[in-house]
Amino acid sequence: MKLNFKDKKALIRVDFNVPLDKSFNITDDTRIREAIPTIQHILEQGGAVILMSHLGRPLEKLNADGSVNIQKFTLQHLVKHLRKKLKVKIQFADDCVGKQAVKKAAALKPGEVLLLENTRFHAEEEAGDEAFAKKISALGDIYVNDAFGTAHRAHASTTVVAHYFDKAHKTFGFLMEREIENATKAMSTPAKPVTCVTGGSKVSDKIMLLEKFLDYADNILIGGAMAYTFFLAKKGEVGNSLVEADKLKTAVEFLKKARAAGVKVLLPKDSVCGDKFAIDAAVQVCPSNLIPAGWMGLDIGPSAAKSFASVIRKSQTVIWNGPMGVFEIPAFANGTKVVAKACASATKKGAFTMVGGGDSVAAVNQLKLAKKVSFVSTGGGAMLEFMEGKVLPGIKAITG
């Protein structure tokens, strides 16, 4: 951020879409913590800060009478926590546009912070409405996008609003800069050998990422439910495991492309299986291609975890996106834990390790390993699309 913010009002798009419990307490403030350096830098320069963000999907979860559930989705829940983190008074506007927002933004003095209400209370936000974006843009002098987690969305506050600021009055925040820098480093100039670890439910969600990995990976490790589509494609028996029967040809073609590219693809030799998807499921370890009828693979097995960890620890670059199993159920969490610990071990040996995706990030946070890997991305879908090689609208709106 090379712009001078002295006596300027910085309109910052942050990603404060944080998880809340039933009492509206924040259960994971990672996204807020990651935005603090940008906010503090602007305040220290003598600027004022206007924060805007979404929280959840309020227009998809309306009250019974069709009204917006303000109590559940208001950003007012974050004011106390934000004040504690920034150690300044946080003013709050009951809308992101309208009279109160305009009045409070106009009266804002250097060193002060104004938090606007949830942008998604307006349908125009997700529609990328030009007139709505123009109203938001009028609140500030400089636009700062520090919300990598929403950079893949062409929404009003993430992309369209930037059109109303010239190049001298719009920039990325520190978090966005780090996200772009680290993802680019992992893809463009990675130290060899490169290991890409992917998991999750569906091949269809990750096939573009897997094919992009072929451009620079030495090893691709595939865990999660998506692995069973590959085993079924190889004529294995997968019991009741989650598969995408319409993606068998896709799986076979990917394995052929990997062989042609000289990239080693590791599927889990064994799986921790359950007789149902539940915390009280009966559990047994089976070869991943010989899962009995009535059972389903819900985590990579101990042998697979050991071999995956061995490959990771020998790597100089590791990119991990997606859990190895049903991480939220203790009986099926070990594979994800082993991969997380292996990433930390590789980092300690000098490797560059990048972790992204909700469950992968949750794993390194729960295991207190977030500071023991090189970089933890705050963007799940955004990281996925960026690494697939797509141009993210939130980035393009700043860079042109």
C-alpha positions, 0 to 999 in steps of 0.5 A: 500500500503505497498511497498516502492516507493522511486526511483521507477517508479509506473505504475498506472492503474487509471480509468479516464473514466470521462464524458466530455461536447461538449467542452471537459470539465470534468463534473464530476471529481469524479474518478480523485479525488478518485485516487489522494491519491494514486498518492500523496502517491507515489510522497511523498515517492520519486517515479515517477508516470506513469498513464494509463487509458481508456476514452470511447470506441474509436474503436466503434466510429471511424471517417467516414474514419475509423480512431480513433477519437483522438480529442474526446477520447484523455486523453490530455483533462485531463492534465490541470485538473490533474495538478490543482489537483496534483499541479505538472507538468503533462507530456503527451505521445501521446501513451501508448506504442511506442517510445515516451512512452518508452523515456518519462518513462525512463527519468522520475525522482522522483516526476514527473508524466507522463500520457499515451494516451488512452489505448483503442486506441489499440484493443489489450487492450480489447483483453487482448493481452499478447505482448501488456501488456508486452510492457506496463509493461516495462515502470514501476518498480511497478504495482499499480491497482487503477481502481476498475471500470474496475476490472471486465475486463480482459484487458491488462492494468487492468489484464494481465499487472500484470502477468509481476510483481512478488508479491513484485512489484504489489499492489492495490492503496488506492481506490481499497483497500477501494472498496474491504474493504467496499464491503466485510464489507457489504456482510460478516459482516453486522450489522443487519438489512440489507436492499438492495435497487436495481433499474434499467431497467432489472431483467436480469441485477440484478437477480444474485445480488438479489439472492446473497442478499438473503444470508444476507439481511433482506429487499430487496427493488425493484424499477425502471423499473425492478419492473414492471416485478415482477408486471406482473408476479403477474398478475398485469396490467402494461400498457406500462411499460418496462417489460421483458416478458421472465423473469416472471418465474424468478421473481416468483421463486425469490419471492419464494426463498425470502419467504423461506429465510425469506427475506422481499421483498418490491415492490413499492405500487404506481408509478409515471406514464407518457403517454410517456418517455419524459420530457413533458409527462403527469403525474399521480400516479397509483397503481403499479399493476393497470397502465392504458393502454397507461401509463408507470411507470417511478418512484416509487410513493409517498407512495412507496417512504415513505415506502422505506425510512422508512425501510432504516432509520430503518436499520443498513446496507444499500446497494443501487445499481440502481435508483428508476426511470428515474432520469434524468427527474425531474418529475420522479426523486423523488423516487431516491431523497427520497432513497438518503436522507433516506440513509444519514439519516440512516448514521447519525443514525450510519448505514453503507451505501454503494452506487454504480451504475452510477445513484445512485452515480449521485443522491447522488452527485447532492444532495450533499450527497456523504459525508453523506453516508458511502461509494460511489463506483466508480465501477458500473459493477465491484461493481455489479459483486463483490457483486454477488460473482464473482472473478474479474480478476483485483483483482485476478491478484494482489492477485493471 
